[in-house]
Amino acid sequence: MNNPPDTSGAPGPPSPADAVVHKVAQRPENRRLLAMLAAAEHGILYLVSFALLALGVGILALMILTVVQGGASGTEKIIVILEELLLVLIVLEIFVTVQTHLAGGSLQLEPFIIVGIIAIIRHILSVVVRLTIPGNLAASRQQLMELVVYAGSALMLVAALALVRWSQRRPALSADGRGDSSASG
């Protein structure tokens, strides 16, 4: 049987823990158990995939019903559509992450950062809509503070996304400190 792939990203021989895991996985009774667990994981991931698709379709259907039946103004309808479409994007980004894992890919950080950015944008839109409605001064100050916090959070997540993308382009350093051109993507 093949050796399990090295997911640490570091070159060199496997760690003693990896060697023990590999030995345990090679036992016939453990291989059957591992195969059953992997099949159960895939089954659950397929169920999650279908649930995410159904959720996305449900959000779109409810959005259409809300816009068609709602007595809101044109501007409010546009905000509702935008917020709901952003929610669908969040659901679809998680769906794509699950699909990538099912296809054998590793779990990546980037989709979760993107989901966070989209979620913060949804909250910013909500605060902006509330700010357009005349209210008391204390509530407006509270909403402005929320807006500042959300904007700062969005900026931090965008910086994290840039850092993740930048680090994926940099060649990995080998044990002797030289860059490995095969590790760049």
Disulfide bonds with the S-S distance in Angstrom:
none
